[in-house]
Amino acid sequence: PTTLFPDCKISIVKEIINTGGKLKDITLEDTSVGYLTPQAWHEAMQNLTSDSSTTNASSSSSSSSVLIDCRNNKEYSIGHFSGAINPQTRTFCEFFDWVNSNKATLSKNEKVYMYCTGGIRCEKASAFI
């Protein structure tokens, strides 16, 4: 018999995007909090852009919102939203260390907006934060 997909390999993995097990205690319910509609996202980005024209959104302590690019350095350098913070990561596993070292910037009083390419990293990042 001829195999239809000779190069197809199916593997069972613990995580689609590796986090080094840092999210093992986070439940599925914890990942679905704070979603925005496309319109609400657009409005938030417009507000952040107007705020960043007077202050730097990534370093202003008076800003009530922060925008984080959850992608890696290469993706960030190709293009990003104005005012987005680049966590300077090569892999997604490094993102969690960046969050832990920047807890002061990511205070509980701020709104934290995040984006990535397909949504998986943002899901994991938002559950961690």
Phi and psi restraints in degrees (value plus and minus 20) as a CYANA .aco file:
   2 THR   PHI    -105.1   -65.1
   2 THR   PSI     113.3   153.3
   3 THR   PHI    -101.9   -61.9
   3 THR   PSI     108.3   148.3
   4 LEU   PHI     -88.0   -48.0
   4 LEU   PSI     -58.0   -18.0
   5 PHE   PHI    -148.4  -108.4
   5 PHE   PSI      62.0   102.0
   6 PRO   PHI     -85.5   -45.5
   6 PRO   PSI     -45.1    -5.1
   7 ASP   PHI    -114.5   -74.5
   7 ASP   PSI     -19.5    20.5
   8 CYS   PHI     -94.5   -54.5
   8 CYS   PSI     108.9   148.9
   9 LYS   PHI    -147.9  -107.9
   9 LYS   PSI     108.2   148.2
  10 ILE   PHI    -132.3   -92.3
  10 ILE   PSI     106.8   146.8
  11 SER   PHI    -148.1  -108.1
  11 SER   PSI     124.9   164.9
  12 ILE   PHI    -114.9   -74.9
  12 ILE   PSI     103.4   143.4
  13 VAL   PHI    -143.7  -103.7
  13 VAL   PSI     137.5   177.5
  14 LYS   PHI     -95.9   -55.9
  14 LYS   PSI     -53.5   -13.5
  15 GLU   PHI    -160.9  -120.9
  15 GLU   PSI     123.0   163.0
  16 ILE   PHI     -92.5   -52.5
  16 ILE   PSI     -66.3   -26.3
  17 ILE   PHI    -133.0   -93.0
  17 ILE   PSI     100.6   140.6
  18 ASN   PHI     -86.7   -46.7
  18 ASN   PSI     110.1   150.1
  19 THR   PHI    -139.1   -99.1
  19 THR   PSI     -14.6    25.4
  20 GLY   PHI      47.5    87.5
  20 GLY   PSI       3.2    43.2
  21 GLY   PHI      58.7    98.7
  21 GLY   PSI     -10.9    29.1
  22 LYS   PHI     -91.2   -51.2
  22 LYS   PSI     -32.8     7.2
  23 LEU   PHI    -132.2   -92.2
  23 LEU   PSI      -3.3    36.7
  24 LYS   PHI     -83.1   -43.1
  24 LYS   PSI     -45.3    -5.3
  25 ASP   PHI    -116.7   -76.7
  25 ASP   PSI     -15.6    24.4
  26 ILE   PHI    -114.2   -74.2
  26 ILE   PSI     106.2   146.2
  27 THR   PHI    -101.1   -61.1
  27 THR   PSI     143.9   183.9
  28 LEU   PHI     -80.7   -40.7
  28 LEU   PSI     -55.3   -15.3
  29 GLU   PHI     -82.7   -42.7
  29 GLU   PSI     -50.9   -10.9
  30 ASP   PHI     -91.0   -51.0
  30 ASP   PSI     -35.5     4.5
  31 THR   PHI    -112.0   -72.0
  31 THR   PSI     -23.8    16.2
  32 SER   PHI    -134.2   -94.2
  32 SER   PSI       8.5    48.5
  33 VAL   PHI    -122.6   -82.6
  33 VAL   PSI     113.9   153.9
  34 GLY   PHI      67.1   107.1
  34 GLY   PSI      -0.2    39.8
  35 TYR   PHI     -85.3   -45.3
  35 TYR   PSI     125.8   165.8
  36 LEU   PHI    -133.7   -93.7
  36 LEU   PSI     127.4   167.4
  37 THR   PHI     -93.2   -53.2
  37 THR   PSI     141.6   181.6
  38 PRO   PHI     -75.3   -35.3
  38 PRO   PSI     -59.1   -19.1
  39 GLN   PHI     -85.1   -45.1
  39 GLN   PSI     -63.0   -23.0
  40 ALA   PHI     -85.5   -45.5
  40 ALA   PSI     -58.1   -18.1
  41 TRP   PHI     -82.8   -42.8
  41 TRP   PSI     -66.2   -26.2
  42 HIS   PHI     -78.5   -38.5
  42 HIS   PSI     -66.1   -26.1
  43 GLU   PHI     -83.0   -43.0
  43 GLU   PSI     -60.6   -20.6
  44 ALA   PHI     -83.9   -43.9
  44 ALA   PSI     -61.1   -21.1
  45 MET   PHI     -86.9   -46.9
  45 MET   PSI     -56.9   -16.9
  46 GLN   PHI     -84.5   -44.5
  46 GLN   PSI     -62.2   -22.2
  47 ASN   PHI     -84.6   -44.6
  47 ASN   PSI     -62.3   -22.3
  48 LEU   PHI     -84.4   -44.4
  48 LEU   PSI     -59.9   -19.9
  49 THR   PHI     -84.5   -44.5
  49 THR   PSI     -62.4   -22.4
  50 SER   PHI     -89.4   -49.4
  50 SER   PSI     -54.2   -14.2
  51 ASP   PHI     -88.4   -48.4
  51 ASP   PSI     -58.3   -18.3
  52 SER   PHI     -95.7   -55.7
  52 SER   PSI     -33.0     7.0
  53 SER   PHI     -93.9   -53.9
  53 SER   PSI     -40.7    -0.7
  54 THR   PHI    -123.8   -83.8
  54 THR   PSI     -47.7    -7.7
  55 THR   PHI    -160.4  -120.4
  55 THR   PSI     143.8   183.8
  56 ASN   PHI    -103.0   -63.0
  56 ASN   PSI      92.6   132.6
  57 ALA   PHI     -82.1   -42.1
  57 ALA   PSI     -47.6    -7.6
  58 SER   PHI    -101.6   -61.6
  58 SER   PSI     -35.5     4.5
  59 SER   PHI    -147.1  -107.1
  59 SER   PSI     -20.8    19.2
  60 SER   PHI     -99.5   -59.5
  60 SER   PSI     103.6   143.6
  61 SER   PHI     -98.7   -58.7
  61 SER   PSI     -35.0     5.0
  62 SER   PHI    -107.8   -67.8
  62 SER   PSI     -32.3     7.7
  63 SER   PHI     -90.4   -50.4
  63 SER   PSI     119.2   159.2
  64 SER   PHI    -112.6   -72.6
  64 SER   PSI     -22.0    18.0
  65 SER   PHI    -155.7  -115.7
  65 SER   PSI     132.8   172.8
  66 VAL   PHI    -158.0  -118.0
  66 VAL   PSI     123.4   163.4
  67 LEU   PHI    -136.7   -96.7
  67 LEU   PSI     103.8   143.8
  68 ILE   PHI    -137.7   -97.7
  68 ILE   PSI     109.5   149.5
  69 ASP   PHI    -107.8   -67.8
  69 ASP   PSI      92.2   132.2
  70 CYS   PHI    -102.6   -62.6
  70 CYS   PSI     -15.5    24.5
  71 ARG   PHI    -106.9   -66.9
  71 ARG   PSI     156.7   196.7
  72 ASN   PHI    -106.0   -66.0
  72 ASN   PSI     155.4   195.4
  73 ASN   PHI     -74.6   -34.6
  73 ASN   PSI     -63.1   -23.1
  74 LYS   PHI     -83.0   -43.0
  74 LYS   PSI     -66.2   -26.2
  75 GLU   PHI     -84.1   -44.1
  75 GLU   PSI     -60.7   -20.7
  76 TYR   PHI     -81.7   -41.7
  76 TYR   PSI     -62.8   -22.8
  77 SER   PHI     -87.1   -47.1
  77 SER   PSI     -46.0    -6.0
  78 ILE   PHI     -90.8   -50.8
  78 ILE   PSI     -55.0   -15.0
  79 GLY   PHI     151.1   191.1
  79 GLY   PSI     126.4   166.4
  80 HIS   PHI    -176.9  -136.9
  80 HIS   PSI     144.8   184.8
  81 PHE   PHI     -89.4   -49.4
  81 PHE   PSI     125.9   165.9
  82 SER   PHI     -79.6   -39.6
  82 SER   PSI     111.6   151.6
  83 GLY   PHI      63.7   103.7
  83 GLY   PSI     -19.8    20.2
  84 ALA   PHI     -91.4   -51.4
  84 ALA   PSI     120.8   160.8
  85 ILE   PHI    -102.8   -62.8
  85 ILE   PSI     113.6   153.6
  86 ASN   PHI    -119.9   -79.9
  86 ASN   PSI      91.5   131.5
  87 PRO   PHI     -88.8   -48.8
  87 PRO   PSI     -21.7    18.3
  88 GLN   PHI      39.3    79.3
  88 GLN   PSI      30.9    70.9
  89 THR   PHI    -128.5   -88.5
  89 THR   PSI     130.6   170.6
  90 ARG   PHI    -116.0   -76.0
  90 ARG   PSI     -55.8   -15.8
  91 THR   PHI    -150.1  -110.1
  91 THR   PSI     141.4   181.4
  92 PHE   PHI     -86.5   -46.5
  92 PHE   PSI     -48.9    -8.9
  93 CYS   PHI     -76.5   -36.5
  93 CYS   PSI     -52.7   -12.7
  94 GLU   PHI     -91.3   -51.3
  94 GLU   PSI     -39.5     0.5
  95 PHE   PHI     -79.6   -39.6
  95 PHE   PSI     -59.7   -19.7
  96 PHE   PHI     -87.2   -47.2
  96 PHE   PSI     -56.4   -16.4
  97 ASP   PHI     -86.0   -46.0
  97 ASP   PSI     -58.7   -18.7
  98 TRP   PHI     -82.6   -42.6
  98 TRP   PSI     -63.6   -23.6
  99 VAL   PHI     -80.4   -40.4
  99 VAL   PSI     -66.7   -26.7
 100 ASN   PHI     -81.7   -41.7
 100 ASN   PSI     -55.6   -15.6
 101 SER   PHI    -102.7   -62.7
 101 SER   PSI     -26.8    13.2
 102 ASN   PHI    -141.6  -101.6
 102 ASN   PSI       9.2    49.2
 103 LYS   PHI     -79.5   -39.5
 103 LYS   PSI     -52.6   -12.6
 104 ALA   PHI     -84.0   -44.0
 104 ALA   PSI     -60.7   -20.7
 105 THR   PHI     -89.1   -49.1
 105 THR   PSI     -53.9   -13.9
 106 LEU   PHI    -117.4   -77.4
 106 LEU   PSI      28.8    68.8
 107 SER   PHI     -82.3   -42.3
 107 SER   PSI     140.4   180.4
 108 LYS   PHI     -84.9   -44.9
 108 LYS   PSI     -40.9    -0.9
 109 ASN   PHI    -100.4   -60.4
 109 ASN   PSI     -29.3    10.7
 110 GLU   PHI    -116.2   -76.2
 110 GLU   PSI     132.1   172.1
 111 LYS   PHI    -106.6   -66.6
 111 LYS   PSI     110.6   150.6
 112 VAL   PHI    -130.5   -90.5
 112 VAL   PSI      95.9   135.9
 113 TYR   PHI    -123.3   -83.3
 113 TYR   PSI     119.0   159.0
 114 MET   PHI    -156.8  -116.8
 114 MET   PSI     130.4   170.4
 115 TYR   PHI    -165.0  -125.0
 115 TYR   PSI     137.5   177.5
 116 CYS   PHI    -167.4  -127.4
 116 CYS   PSI    -180.8  -140.8
 117 THR   PHI    -105.8   -65.8
 117 THR   PSI     -68.9   -28.9
 118 GLY   PHI    -138.7   -98.7
 118 GLY   PSI     -27.9    12.1
 119 GLY   PHI      87.7   127.7
 119 GLY   PSI     -40.7    -0.7
 120 ILE   PHI     -89.9   -49.9
 120 ILE   PSI     -65.4   -25.4
 121 ARG   PHI     -84.3   -44.3
 121 ARG   PSI     -58.4   -18.4
 122 CYS   PHI     -84.5   -44.5
 122 CYS   PSI     -61.0   -21.0
 123 GLU   PHI     -77.1   -37.1
 123 GLU   PSI     -70.3   -30.3
 124 LYS   PHI     -86.9   -46.9
 124 LYS   PSI     -62.5   -22.5
 125 ALA   PHI     -84.4   -44.4
 125 ALA   PSI     -63.1   -23.1
 126 SER   PHI     -86.7   -46.7
 126 SER   PSI     -55.2   -15.2
 127 ALA   PHI     -87.3   -47.3
 127 ALA   PSI     -55.3   -15.3
 128 PHE   PHI     -91.3   -51.3
 128 PHE   PSI     -63.1   -23.1
